[in-house]
Amino acid sequence: MITADNGEPLHVLDLPQLYMKPSSQDLLKVLEILTVQPKTFGSVARDVVKPSFQSAEVSRYLTSIISSSLAWFDSDELREVVWDAAAARLSERAGRTAMPALSRVFNIPTSSGEEFALTLHEPSLTADNLGMKTWVSSYLLSRRLHSLFDSVPELVLSDHTSNNTVMEKPSIRALELGSGTGLVGLSFAILGGAAASIYLTDLPAIVPNLAHNVTLNSDILLKSNAEVNTGVLDWSVVPQPAPTKEERYTVILAADPLYSPDHPKWLVQTVETWLSRGLDARVVVELPLRDAYLPQVREFRQRMEDIGLAIVEEGKESGYDDWEGADGGSVEVHCWWSVWGWSEQL
Ligand SMILES: C[S@@+](CC[C@H](N)C(=O)[O-])C[C@H]1O[C@@H](n2cnc3c(N)ncnc32)[C@H](O)[C@@H]1O
């Protein structure tokens, strides 16, 4: 008795009660239904619709399973499986920071209106490793990347979905700063296909999962003839000697990179170090406009202008992060996206 036709939340008393000694199959079936789906920042229509339960009661129900001896089961193995599933459901309800490792699928549009899917692994979070999760501004930026390919003439590249021109050597060298789980950089690689190469970078603790996510998506990357590499690039370190003209990048991408007072300075000095000086050079950034970090956003803008960059295109948009608000719903995040080029070249 676990479905409601009228869409009303079900009560835990509709679930198999332990005093009735339910079978392990019945309990596992219910525990599967109680799985909390990881959010993908996408439209609600794409999410799997499952019966909803009154949530406060569910945690109590799960705890009762974990603390039960399940003495009527035939084997310790079955008990372990049920306890593990109940513990997993409980931690999924404890908020994103307490959630176990998870994988999410993100759907990214191409300019032809089709979409491709990227699967990203996110290890369980620790407070100081923000790059272990995918942030909403990277989702918004990935979804608008195809329009960048359309609007910047130098970026009109082969479209992997229509088997257009396949170039022998990548003509666009791109760099992503603070890639995290890699959503923006991987989207860029697939949209760029054989005509682009991208280097996804982050701090040492983040790069192993980033590299893992490249491997997870190797089929679609291979199909797109995309060239993707990963490595460490710490914005606080100024490379000596400075990169040569050939080592610089035509496109630099960054999503949600500002959350400490040092970040605007470090990020802009990294842009200045690595951005090529040509007419086609572009920096593409998407920043969430969180109140606490607005001074960093202003400082970033000023520092970009101070080194001679100017905005080519900009806009605002909103998305929903997967942190829960006080009411248990998703939190709306307002973001600012901007595309920059050298001002004397505009
Ligand atoms: C809020 S996360 C955003 C991750 C990803 N771009 C996204 O939007 O999902 C910020 C990222 O910047 C990286 N980061 C912070 N300081 C850095 C530094 N000094 N050098 C390189 N990366 C840094 C973090 O490790 C993290 O991956």
The ligand as an SDF file (V2000), in Angstrom:
LIG
                    3D

 27 29  0  0  0  0  0  0  0  0999 V2000
   32.3850   26.9060   -6.0660 C   0  0  0  0  0  0  0  0  0  0  0  0
   33.4710   25.8000   -6.8420 S   0  0  0  0  0  0  0  0  0  0  0  0
   32.9250   25.8440   -8.5350 C   0  0  0  0  0  0  0  0  0  0  0  0
   33.2910   24.5820   -9.2860 C   0  0  0  0  0  0  0  0  0  0  0  0
   32.7410   24.5100  -10.6960 C   0  0  0  0  0  0  0  0  0  0  0  0
   33.2900   25.5510  -11.5270 N   0  0  0  0  0  0  0  0  0  0  0  0
   31.2260   24.5990  -10.6930 C   0  0  0  0  0  0  0  0  0  0  0  0
   30.7040   25.7140  -10.8980 O   0  0  0  0  0  0  0  0  0  0  0  0
   30.5510   23.5780  -10.4730 O   0  0  0  0  0  0  0  0  0  0  0  0
   34.9950   26.7430   -6.9590 C   0  0  0  0  0  0  0  0  0  0  0  0
   36.1430   25.9780   -7.5600 C   0  0  0  0  0  0  0  0  0  0  0  0
   37.3090   26.7940   -7.5810 O   0  0  0  0  0  0  0  0  0  0  0  0
   38.4090   26.0190   -7.1640 C   0  0  0  0  0  0  0  0  0  0  0  0
   39.4590   26.8910   -6.5850 N   0  0  0  0  0  0  0  0  0  0  0  0
   39.3900   27.6210   -5.4420 C   0  0  0  0  0  0  0  0  0  0  0  0
   40.5560   28.2640   -5.2300 N   0  0  0  0  0  0  0  0  0  0  0  0
   41.3710   27.9360   -6.2510 C   0  0  0  0  0  0  0  0  0  0  0  0
   42.7320   28.2760   -6.5810 C   0  0  0  0  0  0  0  0  0  0  0  0
   43.4700   29.0600   -5.7860 N   0  0  0  0  0  0  0  0  0  0  0  0
   43.2490   27.7710   -7.7090 N   0  0  0  0  0  0  0  0  0  0  0  0
   42.5180   26.9360   -8.5100 C   0  0  0  0  0  0  0  0  0  0  0  0
   41.2320   26.5750   -8.2430 N   0  0  0  0  0  0  0  0  0  0  0  0
   40.6790   27.0580   -7.1180 C   0  0  0  0  0  0  0  0  0  0  0  0
   37.8110   25.0830   -6.1260 C   0  0  0  0  0  0  0  0  0  0  0  0
   38.6400   23.9640   -5.8700 O   0  0  0  0  0  0  0  0  0  0  0  0
   36.4960   24.7290   -6.7740 C   0  0  0  0  0  0  0  0  0  0  0  0
   36.5950   23.6370   -7.6440 O   0  0  0  0  0  0  0  0  0  0  0  0
  1  2  1  0
  2  3  1  0
  2 10  1  0
  3  4  1  0
  4  5  1  0
  5  6  1  0
  5  7  1  0
  7  8  2  0
  7  9  1  0
 10 11  1  0
 11 12  1  0
 11 26  1  0
 12 13  1  0
 13 14  1  0
 13 24  1  0
 14 15  1  0
 14 23  1  0
 15 16  2  0
 16 17  1  0
 17 18  1  0
 17 23  2  0
 18 19  1  0
 18 20  2  0
 20 21  1  0
 21 22  2  0
 22 23  1  0
 24 25  1  0
 24 26  1  0
 26 27  1  0
M  CHG  2   2   1   9  -1
M  END
$$$$
